[in-house]
Amino acid sequence: MTEQPAIPPHRYNAALADRIEVAWQDRWEREQIFRAPNPVGPLSDGFERVRDKSKLFVMDMFPYPSGAGLHVGHPLGYIGTDVYARYKRMDGRNVLHTMGFDAFGLPAEQYAVQTGQHPRVTTEANIETFKVQLRRLGMDYDQRRSVSTIDPGYYRWTQWIFLQIFNSWYDVDADKARPIGELVADLDAGTRVPGDDTNPFGREWTDLSEVERRQVVDAHRLAYVHEAPVNWCPGLGTVLSNEEVTADGRSERGNFPVFRRPLRQWMLRITAYSERLLRDLDAIDWPESIKLMQRNWIGRSTGAHVRFDTDSGPIEVFTTRPDTLFGATYMVLAPEHPLVDALTAAEWPADIPRAWTANAATPANAVQEYRAAASRRSEMERQTEGKRKTGVFTGGYATNPVNGERIPVFIADYVLMGYGTGAIMAVPGQDQRDWDFATVFELPIVRTVQPPADWDGEAYVGEGPAINSEFLDGLDIATAKARIIPWLEEHGRGRGAVTYKLRDWLFSRQRYWGEPFPIVFDEDGLPRAIPDAGLPVLLPDVEDYSPKTFADDDDTSEPEPPLSRAKEWVEVELDLGDGLKTYRRETNTMPNWAGSCWYELRYLDPTNSEKLVDPEVERYWMDSTGVDLYVGGAEHAVLHLLYARFWHKVLYDLGHIGSYEPFHKLVNQGMLQLPAYTNSRGFYVEASEVEDRDGHFYYQGEEVRQEFGKIGKSLKNVVTPDGIIADYGADTFRLYEMFTGPLDQSRPWDSKAISGMHRLLQRIWRNVIDEETGKPAVSDVDASDETRRLLHKTIAAVRDGLDTLRFNTSIARITELSNHLTQLTSVPREIAEPMVLLLAPLAPHVAEELWSRLGHAESLAWQAFPVADPALLIEDTVEIAVQVNGKVRSTISVAADASRDDLEAAARSDAKVVPYLDGKTVRKVIAVPGRLVNFVVG
């Protein structure tokens, strides 16, 4: 039996990696290596050392701490920012890099409902698990700055920001938010009148009662209570966001029916910032795809508001095509529109098509039944293209404002109350949805734009001259628009306008595990702010963490949040400036988006109990457009990023911060995609138990189908980093995740390829360390010109890869350098030490260990990153193409500074070229140094 060779005692392997990594993590923590000093305040210790360095603020989208801990997909972005932060720190920057936790969330509340354990207990245990896992990955976080959104010291300031929004209004003339007290002062002084739709009483400000004045003021606030159509899920007992409702109108969690119905909810007036949210996208460095998604979500449109008179009052619509008004042959209201009841006739008018009635005895019956059906559909389902158009006639009519025609008014679910005015003028000749509806309901179709002669389609949406439009006939679309808007304004029937698809932010949740609102309601049912001294408003302990649930189909039920059962907490005595009175607390909680809207600011000054953030600290780290690098998933392209920008701009307007955008540069990391497997019934099976038999896959003896998808519990393909770190070490795991592709690209996960990165670290270790003794194996001899030149090319390439977040290219060039050094009898120290520094951001533990064994007492975290010598980047020789009559016949290697005569001589003597010149007359020689030689022969 052949004996296996003994493994050298100092070989780099998993056991050695574990010892090295834990030891260096302990040392980093002990020596506080990664603390980033502020210019002033309690975290300013050490600022003198970095005063002359430029700052760099690097952030990840912080995680929700789930009970399962990290899987291998989570650290992709975290490792990427860690590599970048380490590199920039070595390159002379004062780097702020930390990690917090977005800890309010439904899973912990669900677990509390099932077990009775307080969600805080579950969540804090999960946070500790995450912290252990992140530490084991070697992250360079300044732990002093870590925050958790569930900490009362944190959500005190979340509540404080909400009150800033509540106590503000948007001054359109100043194009900014202002304190609500300034609005009241202007109204009292008579220098301002209430804004549109804020005074339902029809009397002057001076004639209003105190309660009426408060209602008018409340209607101006950026945070306000409003009866809005929401997604009410009786089976869950809570309102759901649109994202939590499936396309078929059911809850994503539990598959319960969801109904659209009006409920009183807190809203944030993000729409006031629509134009600024659009405009300021030009000032930030984000992927164009993300900017486009935000622009589309905000949805800026230019057109006109047009008034259609009815016997029950005017209907106002917004249209981007006022030039088509002459083709408006009917109107459609959202089922929830407030005029529907008044418009609904007692009896059906005579001689209307049966299709208009839905076979109901009266318009009221038809409307009631249709509304009930529409309430069971999600907004997504209602807007699905291609679905058969449904609706009913209200029995009421409107007057077309341009031609006086009497046109019927329908309700239909494809019109949403939350978009525009909740009403549309239907022009079937120029809109396919309107054409489809008109066809189903036998409504007239009038074209207002002349299609081409060969047009054989239905609705025509292209360019052409106006027709059937009286004084607009013959005009192109743009000219017709420009003509009709002044006409509408002159005749008092409309006005030019800019509108946005963006809707105000529904900010209430009927849940326990969220930030309590710092609001109470008085005897008039109006909201009052809790004074700053009363913050934070703490969550009370309750016996039951679930909201009251109802029968699945009980669409008339009313929300009863868990907090509403904490009677001693709900009823509170306070002195809010007019004596001690009893108030009722708000029993909804804030959505889980709230805490993530501002956490970048708390990272800056996490111990400040007097201010949200010290102005000097915020100015130092944020400049004018925020965090220098923000990395996270593209799934947050709209909601989180839009909400955070909105909060930031309110705080900027009110003078609390000096930056007007929160995140200057955004990078979306790609996804790791793992194999997932489905059986013959289409159910996912546990991927870890699937066997690969010659390209076929089996689970418990049954063949299953392989697909690739995002890592997740639903696909049963979760892989955690813990086992990989145990088998190879954290540095190997870091290198593998960074080597699989540029940070912003998705890539497949292949556990078999991880060993390649481990072998790379073993080679680098052997380049520097004697595996028998554990001592440095480097020499003090001078490196050859070839080796020195390769080092500096590697430095330049590694820098480029790190700067552009293409870490895979940096690793590839380090690999080339290491392979070259492997061929040398000894590695010069002048090469080994820079190589270790190049490796440091990517594999920091092994780099620190090598640096230490090379005789350096200090951590390399603040060592200067190598800089390439430009002179050594210039090639000694270059490859030149040799052409004969324009066709490449050979390639020659010549000195980089070779003259034209030298090029020609070398080309003429090349063995591959000689046969093409023999016996030929060379009529011309074109020699371009550094490029080519071309012989023109005859």
Disulfide bonds with the S-S distance in Angstrom:
none
